[in-house]
Structure formats: structure tokens, C-alpha cells
């Protein structure tokens, strides 16, 4: 591609991709820790003195490191403006797409046909990737006696490269709400279709954090502060 207007946005792909990216506020929400920073620091001091006591509280050093990393990430995104993130995203995606263009040109020079390249990519990159929050939908539905979502997910996962499979996973609205509340990871089945009551798995995953996930850490911190 030459240095014209069409190549600047890579045939329209770049603006469409940039529009799908999370905002700084969404990134901050997705990084939100489940316990206050002072509690994390207090428990880390305890970990250095008495790991047995820490474990007796249901907490381990790995959990504390995750919480500390979440605080750092949330602070980073809170200090990032929308304009700054947009500029960073644009620069990074442009650089990657230019490298990808060069790779495609190398393959074209080696007489690799577009059809072969697409076939190899489709055989290597699954259309469906199971993520925690979609799995939680199926789990919650199964706990309520509805095993259909689990059966359908299993069917899809047996052939994740199938580009023609029906990829809608249905759960009841109650199970969907419970799944979002129980899920601790902003991820899901990355594929087309909707899940349950209008949950679009092609859109950005839900940013709701699991209050219960931090309960053990929070209780431990409260116990240490009393």
C-alpha cells in the first residue's frame, strides 16, 4: 500500500478498531482492586513476619501481589486522559499494522496465496475462546438446573475453529445476573452472538467486579486491624 489516505487508516480498519478500545475510565474500572491499599500494605507487612498467620486468614502472598498490581493499574488509568490514551492507541496500532503489512508483503513475494494464508490462520486461531464470565453463565444456569448452556458450550469447544457454528449461548435472565455477580474476571467467550438477556460477547466484557472475591482478603485485613 502506498502513502495515500486509504493506507493511512489501513482501508478503514484502524478507525473501526480504535472505536472498540476501552476508555481510561473503563480500564480503571476493570483494574479496580477489591480491598483498600492500606489493607494490602498491612497484610504484606504481616506476610513478611508470619506467613502461617496470613495463610490461616485465607490469604496468600500471591493474592496480595495481585491486589497491589490492581491498585497500580487503577492509579495509572485514573491519571490517563482520554486524549492521551487515544494517541497511544493510535501510535501502537499503526506500528503493529505496518509490521503486519510488511509480513504480508514478504508472504506475497514468496508466492503465498491469500487463500492459503487465510486457511492457515483459520486453522491456527480458534474462532471461539472460552472466558471466565461466559463459563460462569453456564455454571450458574447448571446450578439452577438448566444444563443446556453447558451442553452447548461443550459442543462449541469440541470444534472451536468452526466458522459456521451457531454461537449463541442462552441462559435465563436470573442466571445471567447471578453470573455477572459471581464472576471475578472481565472475560468471556470471544465469538459472535449474544448470551442470555442481551449480553453481547463481541462487545467489551462486563466490568463489574466481584465483591465476594475479595471477601477473604477483606476479612483478613479487618481481623488484623482490630
N, C-alpha and C positions, 0 to 999 in steps of 0.2 A: 504494500500500500504506500502511496506517495504521501507527501506532506500537505494534504488538502483538508478541507473542512470535514469530509467524511471520515478520514483516518484519525482526525483529532479526537473524535468521540467513538472511534472503532465501530463504525457502522451503526451507531445508536445504542450499542451495548453498554458503554460506560455510563451514560446518564441513567439508564434503567437500573443498572447495578447499584450505583450510588444512592438511588432513591430507596433501595431496600435496606440500607445500612441503618443500624441503631443510632439514635442521637446520644449525646453525652449524658442526658438525664436518664435515658433507658439503660445505658451502660452502667451508670451509677446504681440504679435500682437493681439491676441484675447482679451487681457485686455486693449488694448490701449484706453486711455481716449480721449474725443472729444474736450477738451479745456485745455490750459496750466495750470500748477499747480498754478502759481501766480494769475491767474484769479479766480481760485477756492477759494484760500485763501482770496482774496479781497472780493469776494461775500459772503463768510462765515462771514467776519467781518461786512459786510452790514446787513446780516441776524440777527446778534446779536443786531444791532442798530435800524433797521427799516424793519421789515418783510413785511409791507404793500408795501413799495417801491420795495422790492425784488419780491413780487408777481406781481406787476404792470409791471415788466420787463419780466414776463413769466417764472420765476424761483421759485422753492421752495426748502426748506432745504433738502428734500429727494434726489433731483437731485444732489445737491452739495455733499452729502454724497456718492452717487454712483460714482461721478467723483473722489472724494478723494480716495475711495476704489480702483478704477481702476488705479490710479497713484501708489498706494502702491503695487498692484499686479504686474503691469508692471515693477516696480523697482525690486521687488523680483525675477521675472523671468529673467530680464536682468542680474542679478548678479548670476544666477544659471548656472553652466556649464552643458553640455550635459552628461558628466560622472557622475556628482553628481545626476542629475535627474534620470538617468538610475539606479543608485544604490538605490535611494529612492524608485523608482517604483518597482524594483525587490523585495526589502525587504517588502514593503507593500502588494504586490500581493501574495508573498509567505506566509505571515502571514494569509492573508484572505483565501487563498486556503487550508491551513492547518486547519483552523477553519471549513471550508466547508466540508472537508474530515471527520472531527470529527462528524459533523452533519449528514452526510450521513451514517456513521457507526452506530450512535445512531438509525437512522431510520431502518437500516438493522437488528440491534439487536432486534428491536420491530416488526420485520416481515413485514415491509412496503416494498412492491414490487417496483422495479424500474418503472414499468408501472404506478402504482398508483401515485408515486412521480411526474413523468413527466406529467401525466394528471392534477394533482393539480396545478403544476407550469404553465402549458399552460392555465389553466382556470383562473389563478390569474394575470399573467403577459401578457399584451397585446402585440401582435406582432407589432402593429402599434401605435406610439405615435406622435401626431401632434406637430410640432415645428414651430416656427415663420417664419423661412426663406422659408420653403416649403409652408406654408399658404400664404406667400407673393407672391409666384409664381402664385398661383391660383387667388389671389386678382388682381394682375397686369394683368393677362390674361383676367379676367372678365371685368376689366376697359377698355380693348381693344375690348370687345365684344365677347370674347371666354369664354363660361361658362362650357365647357367640363371638364377642370381640377377641377373646384369647384364641379361639379356633381360627378366626380369620387372620390374625397376626401370624400365627404359626404357619398357615398356608402361604402367606406372602413371604415370610422369611425363608421358606424352603426354596424359593426361586426369586431371590432379591434382584436379579438382573433383568427380569421380565419387564419389558417396557409396555406390555399390553394388559397387565393385571389390573383388576378393579381394586383401587387403593383407598377406598373409603372405609374407615373403621367406625362403627356406630356403637355408642354407649348411651344409656339413659341420661337425661339432664342431671338427675341426682348423683349418678356415678361420676359424671363429668365434673360437677362441682366438688365432690369429695376427692377426686383425683388431683385437681389443682391444689386443693388444700393440703393433700398428703405428699405432693411431690416436692423434692428438695433440689431439683436440678432443672434449669431452664433449657430443656432439650426435648426432642420428640422423634417421631418417625418422619424423616425428611423425605416427603413424597407428595404427590398431588392428592387433592380431595379434602374433605372436612371430617372432623372427628366429633361424633356426638352432636351436641346442640350448637352447631356453627363454629366449631374450633377449626380454623384453617391452618393445617400443618405446613402449608407453603409460606405462611406469614411468619413473622418473628415469634418465637416461642413465648409463653407467658412468663412474666417477670415476678409473679407472686412468690414471695419467699416463704419457707415453711417455718412457722413459729415453733412447731413441735420439734423440728430438727435440732434447734439449739437449746432444747429444754434441759438436757442433761448438763450441758456446759453452763447454762444459766443457773441451774440449781446448785451446781458445784461452786460457782462464783458467789452465790448468795450465802452458801454454807460457810465459805471461807471468810466472808465479810462480817459474819455475826460473832 
